[in-house]
Amino acid sequence: MSDETPSAAEAGTSAKLFVRQSSGLVRNVSVTNALFFNVAAFVGVGLTLYPIFYTLAYVPVWTFGPLSEYGWAAIFAGLFCVVLAFIFASLTSVMPRSGGDYVFSSRIVHPFVGWLESWSLVIASVLIIAFEVPLVLRNLQITGRIIGIGPGGHFFSNANTWFTDSTGGITGSPGFFASIVVLVVIGVIVCLPTRSFHRVVTSLAGFGVACFVAMFIFGLASTSRSSFNAHLPAYTGGVTADKIAASGKAAFLPGPTHDFLGAIFSTTVFPFMLSILLFQYIGFQYSAYIAGEVRGNVKRGVLIALIGALAIGVLANSFFVDTISKHLGFGMNVSWGASFWGFNSNLSALPMGQPNSMPLLAAVANKGLWPLWMLISLGGVLFPLLLCPVYINFISRMQLAWSLDRQAPEWFGNVNERLRAPLNAILATLGLAALFVFFQSYNALPHIFATTGNKLNLAGTAWFSIVMLILTWMMPGINAMLVRWRRPDLVRNAPFAKALPWLGLVWIVFPVWVYIFAVFKPIKEALSGGGKLHYLETNGILDALVFYGIGVVIYFVMAYRSRAKGVDTKMLFTEIPPD
């Protein structure tokens, strides 16, 4: 690597130093690679476990027409995300650098805003990795149970005991060490050379999409609710589908809504469901964060990748999950999922000891097709596994952008010549993910920072991520509205340039609505009532505030170091990072 710009000191024009190094990245990512990169980044456990997300918002799940509240939320969120895709495609075409919205915000608004936005995104993303890792193990258990339902065998019939401690949960030492093995596999994938990495991601994500299609076609054509209801008690100790459905009726199943517009514009229920869809969709835009490696027409490539992945996400989170859930029993699926999160007090014992995975339910209904359900369930293992290296890949590019801008030590941005990737940043991210997995596995956290007992839990981790992602969702709209006035030099040749302020305005209405009523309003109500600290602890909000504080401290420490070295930071953030 060599300096692209001589220092001002060397040129004899100033005592301050302005240094740029080329990134060392290579443009090896095709449009297809970028599309499946995005698909892998948002699907995660969704391929098989979408029904459990009905109740993660902990609100009643109404229905209207062919879809549930969750399905309608998926469509409304998807329509707004189309606007976000156009914003990213426009800004990325004139700033085609790895780092995504960090690059935009730091150049358009202020370096501090860009840093805090990207820092909070990185922390949320690492927590999502920690969220996904035990669910990889959970899907392995489910795959084992499907084999046990099919040909049987003691080992597979007792798959629920894999990776578990005495409580039966994937936690403690068995869960932690199994999770470390998963992280090692993730590390092997993410440390592949760039071209090989994207070939693996594209191939496995393609297999996962094929599993979506197979689950939809054969799940509907080869199973029936009557068969499922007849066979289920044999695997649940006599608990019937009707009993499972009845357990959630009071809290989660209000039935059809007769005021669709009123339900959509509700400030008490629907925003919570929209917040879960934001959590589900995060990742569909991540190819914009590796734009420095996308070859060809960047605008076209990024836009196709974003819209294509978004279309899959909308269909998967609406018609796919709702059709299959209703086919086997909507009330049963909603109530079973609530039991998995620990929200259903009327169903404290989780049926079959597992969440309501779609291929698992299909195996109960038609065990003769167990090889097919097993393959689909393996897709459910691969997608959350695949999400993690994709996240680490884009996080490492963000850390590279930080180091180029002196927002992080240069060590993070050292690009390995063989991998064509910032290896140090990758290893640091893996280490942080392992730390969060540790705190999910052991009662080692101070109670004030724990979401349950003295450790993190999955539901608390999800809400922590939602709180941490506020700037990630807000700043694209702000950047689009301000860029023509703040940086006309950058946006002069941008596609959709004249429409950008309006696109930004349309987009930002959506996250503002969601965060006001799904995050800030509940916090305000909790702080004005009793149990203030308990609410902040159990929802991960206090943890989020701590990490925001850490981010602020790091920014000012690095700014001080840069000034002490004579770096002209004003000039640094006038230009965009190098290729």
N, C-alpha and C positions, 0 to 999 in steps of 0.2 A: 504494500500500500504506500502511496506517496501523496504528498501535499498537493492539492489542486490549486491553492491560492497562496502565494508567498505572504509571509507576515508583513503587516504594515511597518513593523520595526525594521525588517530587512529592507524594505523599500525606501526607508529613510523618511517616511511621511508622518509617523506617529510613534510614540513610545508604547502604545498598546499593541497587543498581539491578536491577530485574527487568523486562525488556522482551521482548515478543513482537510479532512482525509476522505478519500473515496471509500464507499461503504464496503467494497469487496464482494457484494452480492452479484448474482448473475440472473439474466432474464430467461428462466427455464420453464416458466409456468404458462401453460396454454389456457385457452378459454374453458376447455373441458376440465382441466385440472382445477381451475379457479371455481367452477361450478360445484364440483364434488367436494372441494375444500370447504365451501360454505355449507353444503348439505351435511357433511361430517361435523361441522362446528355447531349445528343447532339441534340435530336429532337426538344424540345421546341415548338415554334409556327409552326415548319415546316410541321407538319401533314396536316394542312389546308392552310397554307400561304406560301408554297414554291414559288409560282409564283411571290411574291413581291421581292424575292431576286435576280431575274434577273438583276435588275437595281440598286441595292444597291452600286455596284462598280462605278456607274455613267459613264459607257463606253458603246459603241455600242455592241449589242448582235447579233453576226453572227450565222449562222447555217451551219452545214456540215453533210450530210447524215441524219440519223435519229435523231440526237441530236443537241441541241443548244450549244453555247459557254459555257454556264453554265454547261450543262450536261457533255461536254468533260472535263471541269475543275474538275468536281466531280470525274471523272474516273482517271484522271492523279494524282490528290491529293490523291485519295484512294490507287493507286498503291504504291506511296511513303509511305503512312501511314502503309502499310503492313510491310515495313522495320522497321518503328518505333515500331510496335507491337512486332516484334521479339527482338528488343533492350530492351523494357520494360520487356518482359517475361524473358529474360536472366538475367538482373540485379536484377529484383524482386526476382528471384529464390534464389539468394545468399544474398539478403538484403530484406527479406520479412517483411518489416516494414511499418506502416502507415506513410505517408509523401511523398511517391513517389519520384519524381525527386529531391526534396529537400534533401533527404537522400543521393541519389547518388552524386549530385553535391557537397554537403558539405564534403563528404568523398573522392571523387576522385579529385576534382579541388581545392576548397578552401571554408571554411565556409562562407566567404563574398559573393561568387558567388551563393552558395546554398540559402543563405538568400535573396539576391536581386531577384533571379529567382522566389522563392516561394512567396515573398512579392508582386511582380508585378502580379503574377498569381492570388493571393487572391484578390487584388484590381480590376483586370480585371473581375474576376468572380462575385464579388459583383455588379459591374456595369452591368454585363449581367443579374443578378437577377433583378436589377432595370429596365433593358430593357424589361424583360419578364413580369413583374407584370402588367403594363398597357395593354399588349397584352392579358393577361388572361381576363381582362375586355372587351377588344375589341372583343374577341371570344365569350364572353357571349352576347354582343350586336348582333353579327352575328347570333348566335343561336336563339336569339329572332326574328331577321328579318326573318329567315327561317320559324319559326312558323307563323309569320305574313303573309308570302307568302302562306303558307298552309291554315290552318283554319281561319287565320286572327285574328281580334280583335285589338282594339285601343292600348292596352298596348304593345303588341308584334309588331304591325306595326310601333310603335314609339320607338322601342328599341334603335335607334340612339341617343336618348336623355338621355339614362341611363348613369349615372356617369359623365356627361359632364357639363361644365360651359356654359356661354352665347356664347362662340365662337364655341360650338359644339365639342370641343376637350376633351379628357379624361385628364383634367388638372385642375388647380385651386383647390378649396376646395372639390367639389364633387369627382374629380378624386383622390385627395390625400387621403381622408377618405375611399373611396372605396378600394384604394390600401393598406391602413393599414389593412383593414379587410382581404384582400388576404394574407398579411404578417402574420396575426394572424393564419389563416388556415395553412399556410406553417409552422409556429412555432409549431403548434399542431402535424403536421406530423413528423417533424424532431426531436421532443422531445419524440417520441415513443421509447420504449426499442428496442435495436438493432434488435432482431429477428422480432418483430412486424413491425418495420420500413421497413425492407427489404421485408417482406411479402406484405405490402401495395404497395411498389414501384414495385415489380414484378407483382402483380395483375393488377395494373392500367396501367403499361407499356405494359403488354400483351394485355389489352383491346385496347390500342392505336395502337399496331401493327395490331390487327384485323380490326381496322378502316382503316388503310392503305390499307389492302387487299380489304375491302368492297368498299372504294372509287375508287380503280383502276378498279375493276370488274364492279360494277354497274355504276360508272361514265362514263365508256365507253359504256356499253351495254344499258343503259337506258336513255341516252341523245343524242342529235344531235345538230350540230352547227346551222342548219336551225331553229330548235325550239328555241334555245337560242337567236338567232338574232331577231326572230319574237317577243319574249316576253320581251326582255330587255328594250326597250324604255318605257314600262309601269312603270318601276321602277326607271328610270333615268331622268324623266322629258323630254323624247323625244330624249335623246342622244343615237345614235345607236352604235352598235359594230364597224361598219366601221369607224365612226367618231372617236371613241376612238383609234382604230388602227392607223388611219392617223395622230393623234396628236403626236405620238412618232416616226414617220417615219424618220424625218430628224436627230434626235439625237440618237435614240436607235435601229433602225431597218435597218442595212445596207444590209440585205438579205444574201443569201448563200455566203460563201467564196470559191474562186477558187484556193486558195493557202493555203491548210490546214497546211502544215508544217511551212510556213511563219507565219501564224496566231498563231500557237502553240508557236513558238519561238519569238513572238513579244515582244519587250521591252516597248511597249506603251499601250497595251490593255489587253492582256491575263494575265499578272501578277496581275492586279487589280482583275480580276475574281477569280484567284487562291487565293488571299488574303481573298476574301469573303468565299471561300470554307474552308479555314483554320478556319475562324470564325465559320462556320457552323459545322465543325468536332470537334472543341474543346469540349472535354468531352468523346469522344469514348474511351479514355485511362484512365479514372478516377478510374476504379477498381484497377489499379496499385497503386493508392494513398491510398487505404484502404487495402493493402495486409496483414497488420497485423491482419485482421479479416477474411481473406479468409481461409476456412478449406480445408484439403486435399492437393493434389499436387499443389503447388502454381504456378509453371511454366505452367502446363497444364491448370489450372483454369483461370489464367490471360490471357494466349494466346487465349483460346477459347472465353473468354468474349470480348477481344479486336477485334479479327478477326470477330466474329459473329456480334458485333455491327457495325463494319466498313462496313461489307457487306450490312447490312440494310441501312446504311448511303449513300453508293455509289448508290445503286438501287433507294433509295428515292429521291436523288438529281439529278438523271439523267433520267432514263427511266420513272420513276413514274411521275415526274413533267412535263417532256417534252411531254410525250404521252398525258396526260390530257390537257395540255395547247394548244397543236396543235389541239387536238380534238375539242376544243371550240373556237380556234382562237389564234394563237401564238402572232401575232402583237397586238391584243387587250389585251392579258394578260400582255405583256411587258409594253405597254403604261400605262395601268391601274396601275400597280405596281409602275411605275415611278411617277405617280400622288400622290400615297400614301406617298412617301418619300418627296414630294414637289419638285421633279426634273423636272417634265414635265410642262413647262410654257404654253404649248398649251392646257392643261387640268387642269386648276387650281381648278375646282370643282370636288371633288372625286366622281365618279359614285356610286350611291346608298349610298353615305356617308361612305363607308366601303372599305377596301382593297379587292382585288379579291380573296377571300377565295374560295377554290374549291367546298365545299358543298353548299356555297351560290350560285355560278354560276350554279351548278347542280339543285338547287331548282328553279331557274329562268327557266331552260330548261325543267324541269319535276317536277312540284310542287305536282303531285299526290304521289310522293315518299318522301314527306317532313319528315315523321317520320324517315326514314333512313338517310336523309341528316342531320337531327337534331342530331341523335346519333353520326354520324361522327363528326359533329361540336362540340359536347360535348367532344369527344376525343381531339379535338383541344383546348378545354378549359383545359382539364386535363394535357396534355403534358407540356405546359409552367408552369402550377402550380406545376407539379411533378419535373421539372428540378430544381426548386429553393431549395426544401429540400435536393435533391441529392447534389447540389453544397454546401450547407451549411454543409452537412455531411462531405464531403471530405475536405472542408476548416477547419472545426474544428479539423480534424485529423492532418492537416498540423500545426495548431496552437499548438496542443499537442506535435508534434515533436519539434517545436520551444522551447516550455517550457522545455522539457527534455534536450535540448541542451543549455539552458540558453540564447537563442536568444530572448525570450519573457518572461515576468513575469510568475512565477509558477502558478499564478491564472488561466491563460488560460488553463493549462493542468490538472486541477483538474477533475478527472473522477467521475461522479455521479454513485454511486453503483447500483441504480435502473435502470438507463438508459444504463449503461455500455458505456457511452459517455461523452466527455468533455462539460458539460452543459454551463459553463461560456463562452467558446469559441463560442458555438452556439448562445447564447444570444447576445454576442458582435457583431457577424456577422449580426444577424437580425437588431440590432440597426444601424449598418453602412448602411445596405440596405435601412432602413427607411429614413436615412439622404439623400441618393442619390435620393430616390423617392420624397422627399420633394423638392429637387432642380430641379427635372423634372417637378414638379407641379406648382411652384411659381417663379416669377421673383425676386429671392432673391440672386442670385450669382453676384459678381462683373463682369462686362462685359468682362473683360480680361479672365475669366475662363469659360464663358458661350459658348455653341455651337450655340445658337440662342437667340437673345434678351438678357435676363439676366437669362436664365435657360438652362438646358441640353435638347437635343432632341435625338430621337432614332437613327438617322443616325450618329450623332456626337458621341453618346455613343458606337456604333459599331466600329467606327474608333479608338476611344480612346482605346477600348479593344484590337484591332489588334496591336496597337503600344505597349501596355503594355505586350503583350504576346510574344514578340520577344525572350526573354531568354527561355521561356517555350518550344518554337519550336526549338531553336538552341542547348540547352544544352544536350539533349539526344544524339545527334550525337557527340558532343565533349566528353561527358562521355564515349561513346562507343569506341572512338578512343584512349582515354588516359588511360582507366582503367587497361589495361594489363601492362602498364609501371608505372603508379602512384600507383595502389593498387593490385599487383599480388596476395596478400594474400586473397583478397576478391573474385577475379574472377576465382581463380584456378579451382573450381568445377562448374563453370557456364556453362549451355548449350550454344552452339554456341560460346564458348569463343574465339576460333581461328578466327572465322568470324566477331567478334564484331568490330574490327577497320574498316573493309571493309563495314559492315552494317552502321556504323557511318558516313563514308565518303559518301556513296550513299545517305543516308538520308539528310545530312546537305546541299548538293547541292540544295535541293528543297527550304527550307526556306530562304537560302541566296539569291537565284534567286528572290523569291517573294519579300523579304524585300528591296533588292537593287532597283528594278524597280517599286514596288508599294508603297513604303513608302519613302525611302531615296531620290530617284530621284525627286519625286514631291516636297519634302521639299527643296531640293537644288534649284530647279527651282523657287519655290515660294520666297525663300530668296534672289535670285539674281534679282528678279523683284519687282514690286510694290505690295503693300498690304501685306507685310510680316507678320505682326502681325495678320491681319485678317485671313489669311490662317491657322496659328497655332492655333488660337482660335476656329474657326468654325469646325475644324477637330479633336478637342480634343487632339492635340499634345502637346500644352502648359500644359494642365492639366496632361498629362502623365509625362512630365518632372518634374512637381511639385511633383508628387507622387514618382517618382524615387528618387528625392532629399530627401523626407521624409524618404524613406526606408534606404538611406545611413546614415542619422542622427540617426535613431533608432538603426542600427547595431552598430555604434561606441559608443552610449550611453550604450547599453547592454554589449558590450565588456568591457567598462570601469568598469561597475558595477561588472562584473564577476571577473575581475582582482582584484578589491578592496576587494572582498570576498575571494580571494585566490584560485579561481577555476582554475584547470589545464586544460585550454581549448585545448591545444595541445593533451593531452591524451584523452580528451572528444571526439574529432573528429577523433581519431584513430579507435575507436570502433563504431559499428553500434548501433542504439538505441535498447532498450530492447523490447521484445514482449509486 
